[in-house]
Amino acid sequence: MTYTTAIFYFFAAILVFAGMRVVTARNPVHAALFLVLAFFTAAGLWILLEAEFLAITLVLVYVGAVMVLFLFVVMMLDIKLDKLREGFWDYLPLAGFVSVLLVIEMALILGSRHFGLEVMGTPAPHPADYSNTKELGRLLYTDYVYAFELAAVILLVAIVAAIALTLRRRKDSKYIDPAAQSRVKRNDRLRIVKMQAEKGPGARGQGSGEEGA
């Protein structure tokens, strides 16, 4: 067993253990922390495959942003663990059947016929000036440009659909058009009215009293 193979099995064992603890952990915070560990070990596997850009993206995006958000939400919500455990044994047979089915499918797809060492061996070492970011960009925008643009359109439609489904307009809510506010002039908001000064009856009586005194 080579040095790289030993590191691969070490990271793979930690990744499998962390993934199982994500599912079996009783505390949601502990499950989120185990998921962070799983992301870090997956990033280590990407580095072994000389995909440093994907490894850094996995750590920065998922660990640095998504998991921090998950931890904040889980810690701020008042989650009752007893309610989470209710019905666990009722769904266990169905969950076990689905898990076994997924394992069989993964074994058939990831078998030696399609993903064996003969088909997909260890990547050849690259020179020092090699950039996998450049190669990834070249593949995305040349060979897979249509699939990349199609995925971007699908994500855009999903975002618009989510906003349209969750947007609720209230009839009593006030709406201000920023364009109309920027076009407003002084004469549209301010009107100067000239009026003659007049003295009321009280003012006259007060004045006559002062003269008599």
PAZAPA-4460 file (N, C-alpha, C; in steps of 0.05 Angstrom, whole numbers, plus 32768, in hexadecimal, padded with zeros to 4 digits):
% residues 213
    n_x    n_y    n_z   ca_x   ca_y   ca_z    c_x    c_y    c_z   seq   type   mol
   8011   7FE8   8000   8000   8000   8000   8012   8019   8000     1      M     A
   800C   802B   7FED   801C   8043   7FEB   8013   8058   7FFF     2      T     A
   8023   806D   8001   801D   8083   8014   8003   8091   800D     3      Y     A
   7FFE   8095   7FF3   7FE5   80A2   7FEA   7FCD   8091   7FF0     4      T     A
   7FD0   8077   7FEC   7FB9   8065   7FF1   7FB2   8064   800E     5      T     A
   7FC7   8065   801F   7FC2   8065   803C   7FB3   807E   8045     6      A     A
   7FBB   8095   803A   7FAD   80AE   8040   7F90   80AE   8036     7      I     A
   7F8C   80A2   801E   7F71   80A0   8013   7F5F   8090   8026     8      F     A
   7F68   8079   802E   7F58   8068   8040   7F53   8075   805B     9      Y     A
   7F67   8084   8064   7F64   8093   807E   7F4E   80A8   807B    10      F     A
   7F4F   80B8   8066   7F3A   80CC   8062   7F1F   80BF   805C    11      F     A
   7F1F   80A9   804D   7F06   809C   8047   7EF9   8091   8060    12      A     A
   7F09   8086   8072   7EFD   807B   808B   7EF1   8091   809C    13      A     A
   7EFF   80A8   809E   7EF4   80BF   80AD   7EDB   80C9   80A0    14      I     A
   7EDA   80CA   8085   7EC3   80D4   8077   7EAB   80C2   807B    15      L     A
   7EAF   80A7   807B   7E99   8095   807F   7E8F   8097   809C    16      V     A
   7EA2   8099   80AF   7E9A   809C   80CB   7E8A   80B6   80D0    17      F     A
   7E94   80CC   80C4   7E86   80E6   80C8   7E6B   80E5   80BB    18      A     A
   7E68   80D9   80A4   7E4E   80D7   8097   7E3A   80C7   80A7    19      G     A
   7E44   80B1   80B3   7E32   80A1   80C4   7E2A   80B0   80DD    20      M     A
   7E3C   80C0   80E9   7E35   80CF   8100   7E22   80E6   80FA    21      R     A
   7E23   80F0   80E2   7E10   8105   80DA   7DF3   80FA   80DC    22      V     A
   7DF0   80E1   80D4   7DD5   80D5   80D5   7DCD   80CB   80F0    23      V     A
   7DE1   80C1   80FF   7DDA   80B4   8119   7DDD   80C6   8131    24      T     A
   7DE8   80DE   812E   7DEC   80F0   8145   7DD1   80F9   8150    25      A     A
   7DCE   80F9   816A   7DB5   8102   8176   7DB3   8120   8178    26      R     A
   7DC9   812E   817A   7DC9   814B   817C   7DCD   8157   8160    27      N     A
   7DBB   8169   8158   7DBE   8175   813D   7DD8   8185   813A    28      P     A
   7DE2   8191   814F   7DFB   81A0   814D   7E12   818D   8148    29      V     A
   7E12   8176   8156   7E27   8162   8152   7E26   8157   8135    30      H     A
   7E0E   8153   812B   7E0B   814A   8110   7E16   815E   80FC    31      A     A
   7E11   8177   8100   7E1C   818C   80EF   7E3B   818D   80F0    32      A     A
   7E46   818A   8108   7E63   8189   810B   7E6F   8171   80FE    33      L     A
   7E62   815A   80FF   7E6C   8143   80F1   7E6B   8147   80D3    34      F     A
   7E57   8156   80CA   7E55   815C   80AD   7E6C   816E   80A4    35      L     A
   7E74   8180   80B6   7E8C   8191   80B0   7EA5   817F   80AE    36      V     A
   7EA7   816C   80C0   7EBE   8159   80BE   7EBD   8149   80A4    37      L     A
   7EA5   8141   809B   7EA2   8132   8082   7EAB   8144   806A    38      A     A
   7EA4   815D   806B   7EAC   816F   8055   7ECA   8173   8054    39      F     A
   7ED7   8175   806C   7EF4   8178   806D   7F02   8160   8062    40      F     A
   7EF9   8148   8069   7F06   8130   8060   7F01   812C   8042    41      T     A
   7EE9   8134   8038   7EE4   8133   801B   7EF6   8146   800C    42      A     A
   7EFC   815D   8018   7F0F   8170   800C   7F2B   8164   800B    43      A     A
   7F32   8154   801F   7F4C   8147   801F   7F4D   8132   8008    44      G     A
   7F38   8124   8003   7F37   8112   7FED   7F39   8120   7FD2    45      L     A
   7F2D   8137   7FD0   7F30   8147   7FB7   7F4D   814F   7FB3    46      W     A
   7F5A   8156   7FC8   7F76   815F   7FC6   7F87   8147   7FBC    47      I     A
   7F81   812F   7FC6   7F90   8117   7FBD   7F8C   8113   7F9F    48      L     A
   7F75   811B   7F94   7F70   8118   7F77   7F7A   8130   7F68    49      L     A
   7F89   8142   7F75   7F95   815A   7F69   7F7F   816D   7F5E    50      E     A
   7F69   816E   7F6D   7F53   8181   7F67   7F52   8195   7F7E    51      A     A
   7F67   81A6   7F7F   7F68   81B9   7F96   7F52   81CE   7F95    52      E     A
   7F4A   81D6   7F7D   7F35   81EA   7F7B   7F1A   81E0   7F87    53      F     A
   7F13   81C7   7F80   7EFB   81BB   7F8B   7EFD   81B8   7FAA    54      L     A
   7F14   81B0   7FB3   7F18   81AD   7FD0   7F15   81C8   7FDF    55      A     A
   7F21   81DD   7FD4   7F1F   81F7   7FE1   7F02   8201   7FDF    56      I     A
   7EF5   81FC   7FC9   7ED9   8205   7FC6   7EC7   81F6   7FDA    57      T     A
   7ECC   81DC   7FDE   7EBC   81CD   7FF1   7EBF   81D8   800D    58      L     A
   7ED7   81DF   8014   7EDC   81E9   802F   7ED0   8205   8033    59      V     A
   7ED5   8217   801F   7ECC   8233   8022   7EAE   8235   8020    60      L     A
   7EA2   8227   800C   7E85   822B   8008   7E75   821B   801C    61      V     A
   7E7A   8201   801F   7E69   81F1   8030   7E70   81F4   804D    62      Y     A
   7E8A   81F2   8054   7E92   81F4   8070   7E90   8211   8079    63      V     A
   7E9A   8224   8069   7E9C   8240   8072   7E82   824F   8070    64      G     A
   7E6F   8246   805F   7E56   8255   805C   7E3E   8244   8064    65      A     A
   7E3A   822E   8056   7E21   821E   805A   7E20   8212   8075    66      V     A
   7E35   8206   807F   7E35   81F9   8099   7E33   820D   80B0    67      M     A
   7E40   8224   80AC   7E3D   8239   80C1   7E20   8242   80C3    68      V     A
   7E13   8244   80AC   7DF6   824B   80AC   7DE6   8235   80BA    69      L     A
   7DEC   821C   80B3   7DDE   8206   80C0   7DE1   8206   80DE    70      F     A
   7DFA   820B   80E7   7DFF   820B   8104   7DF0   8222   8112    71      L     A
   7DF0   823A   8105   7DE1   8250   8111   7DC3   8249   8113    72      F     A
   7DB8   823E   80FE   7D9B   8238   80FE   7D95   8222   8112    73      V     A
   7DA5   820D   8114   7DA0   81F7   8126   7DA3   8201   8143    74      V     A
   7DB7   8212   8149   7DBB   821B   8164   7DA7   8230   816C    75      M     A
   7D9C   8240   8159   7D89   8254   8160   7D6D   8249   8163    76      M     A
   7D66   8234   8154   7D4C   8228   8157   7D49   8217   8170    77      L     A
   7D32   8217   817B   7D2D   8206   8192   7D23   81EB   8189    78      D     A
   7D36   81DA   8182   7D30   81C0   8177   7D2C   81AC   818F    79      I     A
   7D15   819F   818F   7D0F   818B   81A4   7D18   8170   819A    80      K     A
   7D2D   8165   81A7   7D38   814C   819E   7D25   8135   81A1    81      L     A
   7D14   8136   81B5   7D01   8120   81B9   7CEE   811E   81A1    82      D     A
   7CE6   8134   8196   7CD4   8133   817F   7CE2   8129   8166    83      K     A
   7CFC   812E   8165   7D0B   8124   814E   7D0E   8105   814E    84      L     A
   7D0E   80FA   8166   7D12   80DD   8168   7CF7   80CE   8166    85      R     A
   7CE1   80DD   8166   7CC7   80CF   8164   7CC4   80C3   8148    86      E     A
   7CBA   80AA   8147   7CB6   809C   812E   7CCE   8091   8121    87      G     A
   7CE5   8090   8130   7CFE   8086   8124   7CFB   8068   811C    88      F     A
   7CF1   8058   812F   7CEF   803C   8129   7CD9   8036   8115    89      W     A
   7CC5   8048   8112   7CB0   8043   80FE   7CBB   8045   80E2    90      D     A
   7CCE   8058   80DD   7CD9   805C   80C3   7CF3   804C   80BE    91      Y     A
   7CFC   803D   80D2   7D15   802E   80CF   7D14   8019   80B9    92      L     A
   7CFF   8009   80B6   7CFF   7FF5   80A0   7D00   8001   8085    93      P     A
   7CF1   8017   8080   7CF2   8024   8066   7D0D   8031   8061    94      L     A
   7D18   803D   8076   7D32   804A   8073   7D48   8035   806E    95      A     A
   7D46   801E   807B   7D59   8009   8077   7D58   7FFE   805A    96      G     A
   7D3F   7FFA   8050   7D3C   7FF1   8035   7D48   8004   8020    97      F     A
   7D42   801E   8024   7D4D   8033   8012   7D6C   8034   8014    98      V     A
   7D77   8030   802C   7D94   8031   802F   7DA1   8019   8021    99      S     A
   7D95   8002   8024   7DA1   7FEA   8017   7D9F   7FED   7FF8   100      V     A
   7D88   7FF8   7FEF   7D85   7FFD   7FD2   7D9A   8010   7FC8   101      L     A
   7D9F   8026   7FD7   7DB4   8039   7FCE   7DD0   802D   7FCE   102      L     A
   7DD6   801C   7FE2   7DF0   800F   7FE2   7DF3   7FFC   7FCA   103      V     A
   7DDE   7FEE   7FC4   7DE0   7FDC   7FAC   7DE4   7FEC   7F93   104      I     A
   7DD5   8001   7F8F   7DD8   8012   7F78   7DF4   801E   7F76   105      E     A
   7DFF   8027   7F8C   7E1A   8033   7F8C   7E2F   801D   7F86   106      M     A
   7E2A   8005   7F90   7E3D   7FEF   7F8A   7E3D   7FE8   7F6D   107      A     A
   7E25   7FE9   7F60   7E24   7FE2   7F44   7E30   7FF8   7F32   108      L     A
   7E2C   8011   7F3A   7E37   8027   7F2A   7E54   802B   7F2F   109      I     A
   7E5D   802A   7F48   7E79   802F   7F4F   7E89   8016   7F4F   110      L     A
   7E81   8001   7F41   7E90   7FE8   7F40   7EA9   7FEB   7F2F   111      G     A
   7EB7   7FD6   7F2E   7ED1   7FD6   7F1F   7ECD   7FD9   7F01   112      S     A
   7EB5   7FD5   7EF7   7EB0   7FD7   7EDA   7EB1   7FF4   7ED1   113      R     A
   7EA7   8006   7EE1   7EA6   8022   7ED9   7EB9   8034   7EE8   114      H     A
   7EBF   802E   7F01   7ECF   803F   7F11   7EE6   8030   7F1E   115      F     A
   7EF0   801B   7F12   7F06   800C   7F1D   7F20   8019   7F18   116      G     A
   7F35   800E   7F24   7F50   801A   7F20   7F59   8017   7F03   117      L     A
   7F4F   8003   7EF5   7F57   8000   7ED9   7F4B   8016   7EC8   118      E     A
   7F32   801E   7ECF   7F24   8033   7EBF   7F2C   804F   7EC8   119      V     A
   7F2C   8053   7EE2   7F32   806D   7EEE   7F48   8069   7F03   120      M     A
   7F60   806A   7EFA   7F77   8066   7F0C   7F7F   8080   7F19   121      G     A
   7F96   8080   7F27   7FA0   8097   7F34   7FA8   80AC   7F20   122      T     A
   7FA0   80C5   7F23   7FA8   80D9   7F0E   7FC6   80DD   7F0D   123      P     A
   7FCF   80E2   7EF5   7FEC   80E6   7EF2   7FF5   8100   7EFE   124      A     A
   800C   8101   7F0A   8016   811A   7F16   801A   8130   7F01   125      P     A
   8013   8148   7F08   8015   815F   7EF6   802C   8171   7EFD   126      H     A
   8036   8181   7EEB   804C   8193   7EF2   8044   81A9   7F05   127      P     A
   8057   81B8   7F0E   8052   81CC   7F23   8041   81E3   7F19   128      A     A
   8043   81E9   7EFF   8033   81FF   7EF4   8017   81F7   7EEA   129      D     A
   800F   81DF   7EF1   7FF5   81D5   7EE9   7FDF   81E2   7EFA   130      Y     A
   7FC9   81EB   7EEE   7FB3   81F7   7EFD   7F9A   81E8   7EF6   131      S     A
   7F8F   81DA   7F0B   7F76   81CC   7F06   7F5E   81DF   7F04   132      N     A
   7F61   81F7   7F0F   7F4C   820B   7F0C   7F49   8213   7EEE   133      T     A
   7F60   8217   7EE1   7F5F   821E   7EC5   7F54   8207   7EB4   134      K     A
   7F5C   81EE   7EBB   7F51   81D8   7EAC   7F33   81D3   7EB1   135      E     A
   7F2B   81D8   7EC9   7F0E   81D5   7ECF   7EFE   81EB   7EC0   136      L     A
   7F08   8203   7EC0   7EFA   8218   7EB1   7EFA   8212   7E93   137      G     A
   7F10   8207   7E88   7F11   8200   7E6C   7EFC   81EB   7E65   138      R     A
   7EFA   81D7   7E76   7EE6   81C2   7E71   7EC9   81CC   7E74   139      L     A
   7EC4   81DD   7E88   7EA9   81E7   7E8C   7EA0   81F8   7E75   140      L     A
   7EB2   8209   7E6A   7EAA   821C   7E56   7EB0   8213   7E39   141      Y     A
   7EB9   81FA   7E36   7EBE   81F0   7E1B   7EAE   81D6   7E17   142      T     A
   7EB5   81C1   7E24   7EA8   81A7   7E20   7E8D   81A5   7E2D   143      D     A
   7E89   81B2   7E44   7E70   81B0   7E53   7E62   81CB   7E55   144      Y     A
   7E66   81DC   7E41   7E5A   81F7   7E44   7E3C   81F7   7E43   145      V     A
   7E30   81E6   7E32   7E13   81E4   7E30   7E07   81D9   7E4A   146      Y     A
   7E13   81C4   7E55   7E09   81B9   7E6E   7E0C   81CE   7E85   147      A     A
   7E22   81DD   7E85   7E27   81F1   7E99   7E12   8207   7E97   148      F     A
   7E0C   8211   7E7F   7DF8   8226   7E7B   7DDC   821B   7E82   149      E     A
   7DD7   8202   7E7B   7DBD   81F6   7E82   7DB9   81F5   7EA0   150      L     A
   7DCE   81ED   7EAE   7DCC   81EC   7ECC   7DC8   8208   7ED7   151      A     A
   7DD5   821C   7ECC   7DD1   8238   7ED5   7DB5   8241   7ED1   152      A     A
   7DA9   823A   7EBA   7D8D   8242   7EB4   7D7A   8234   7EC7   153      V     A
   7D7F   821A   7ECD   7D6D   820B   7EDF   7D6F   8218   7EFB   154      I     A
   7D87   821F   7F04   7D89   822C   7F1E   7D7B   8247   7F1F   155      L     A
   7D7D   8256   7F09   7D70   8270   7F08   7D51   826D   7F09   156      L     A
   7D47   8259   7EFA   7D2A   8254   7EFB   7D22   824B   7F17   157      V     A
   7D32   823A   7F24   7D2C   8231   7F3F   7D2B   8249   7F52   158      A     A
   7D3D   825B   7F50   7D3D   8273   7F62   7D25   8284   7F5D   159      I     A
   7D1E   8289   7F44   7D06   8299   7F3D   7CED   828B   7F47   160      V     A
   7CEB   8271   7F43   7CD4   8262   7F4C   7CD1   8263   7F6A   161      A     A
   7CE8   8260   7F79   7CE6   8261   7F96   7CDD   827C   7FA0   162      A     A
   7CE7   8292   7F93   7CDE   82AD   7F9B   7CC0   82B1   7F94   163      I     A
   7CB8   82A7   7F7D   7C9C   82AA   7F75   7C89   829B   7F87   164      A     A
   7C92   8283   7F90   7C80   8273   7FA1   7C7F   827E   7FBE   165      L     A
   7C94   828A   7FC7   7C94   8293   7FE3   7C8D   82B1   7FE5   166      T     A
   7C8A   82BF   7FCF   7C84   82DC   7FD1   7C66   82DF   7FD7   167      L     A
   7C61   82EE   7FEB   7C45   82F3   7FF4   7C41   8312   7FF5   168      R     A
   7C30   831C   7FE4   7C2A   8339   7FE4   7C12   833F   7FF6   169      R     A
   7C15   8351   8008   7BFF   835A   8019   7BF2   8372   800D   170      R     A
   7BD7   8373   800F   7BC8   8389   8004   7BCC   83A3   8013   171      K     A
   7BD1   83A1   802D   7BD4   83B9   803D   7BF1   83C2   803F   172      D     A
   7C04   83B5   8031   7C20   83BD   8032   7C25   83D4   801F   173      S     A
   7C36   83E6   8027   7C3C   83FD   8017   7C55   83F8   8006   174      K     A
   7C54   8400   7FED   7C6A   83FB   7FDB   7C74   8416   7FD1   175      Y     A
   7C8E   841A   7FD1   7C9B   8432   7FC7   7CAC   842B   7FB0   176      I     A
   7CA8   8439   7F9A   7CB8   8435   7F82   7CD1   8445   7F83   177      D     A
   7CE9   8439   7F84   7D01   8449   7F86   7D05   845B   7F6D   178      P     A
   7CFD   8451   7F55   7D00   8462   7F3D   7CEF   847B   7F3F   179      A     A
   7CD7   8479   7F4A   7CC6   8491   7F4D   7CD2   84A4   7F62   180      A     A
   7CDE   8499   7F77   7CEB   84AA   7F8B   7D03   84B9   7F7F   181      Q     A
   7D12   84AC   7F6E   7D29   84BA   7F62   7D21   84CF   7F4E   182      S     A
   7D09   84CD   7F42   7D00   84E1   7F2E   7CF1   84F8   7F3A   183      R     A
   7CEC   84F7   7F54   7CDC   850C   7F60   7CEA   8527   7F60   184      V     A
   7CDB   853D   7F5E   7CE5   8558   7F5E   7CDC   8566   7F77   185      K     A
   7CE8   857E   7F7C   7CE1   858D   7F94   7CC4   8596   7F93   186      R     A
   7CBB   859F   7F7C   7CA0   85A9   7F79   7C8B   8593   7F7D   187      N     A
   7C93   857A   7F79   7C80   8564   7F7D   7C7B   855E   7F9B   188      D     A
   7C8D   8565   7FAC   7C8A   855F   7FC8   7C86   8577   7FDA   189      R     A
   7C8C   858F   7FD0   7C8A   85A7   7FE0   7C7A   85BC   7FD2   190      L     A
   7C67   85C8   7FE0   7C57   85DE   7FD5   7C57   85F5   7FE9   191      R     A
   7C5F   860C   7FE0   7C60   8624   7FF1   7C47   8634   7FED   192      I     A
   7C38   8639   8002   7C1F   8648   8002   7C23   8662   8010   193      V     A
   7C1E   8678   8003   7C21   8693   800F   7C06   869B   801B   194      K     A
   7C06   86A2   8034   7BEE   86AB   8042   7BF3   86C5   8051   195      M     A
   7BDF   86D6   8053   7BE1   86EF   8061   7BDE   86EA   807F   196      Q     A
   7BEE   86F8   808E   7BEE   86F5   80AB   7BD5   8704   80B6   197      A     A
   7BC6   86F6   80C7   7BAE   8702   80D3   7BAF   86FE   80F1   198      E     A
   7BA4   8711   80FF   7BA2   8710   811C   7B86   8707   8124   199      K     A
   7B85   86F5   8137   7B6B   86EB   8140   7B5F   86FD   8156   200      G     A
   7B47   86F7   815E   7B39   8707   8173   7B49   8707   818D   201      P     A
   7B55   86F1   8195   7B64   86F0   81AE   7B7C   8703   81AE   202      G     A
   7B88   8704   8196   7BA0   8715   8193   7B98   8732   8197   203      A     A
   7B80   873B   818C   7B78   8757   818F   7B71   875E   81AC   204      R     A
   7B63   874B   81BA   7B5D   8751   81D6   7B75   8753   81E7   205      G     A
   7B89   8743   81E1   7BA1   8744   81F1   7BB0   875E   81EC   206      Q     A
   7BAF   8767   81D3   7BBC   8780   81CD   7BAF   8798   81DB   207      G     A
   7B94   879A   81DC   7B85   87B0   81E9   7B89   87AF   8207   208      S     A
   7B8B   8798   8213   7B90   8796   822F   7BAB   87A1   8237   209      G     A
   7BBE   879C   8227   7BD9   87A7   822C   7BD9   87C5   822B   210      E     A
   7BCA   87D0   8217   7BC9   87ED   8215   7BBC   87FA   822D   211      E     A
   7BA6   87EE   8238   7B98   87F9   824F   7BA9   87F8   8268   212      G     A
   7BB9   87E3   826A   7BCB   87E2   8282   7BE0   87F8   8281   213      A     A
***
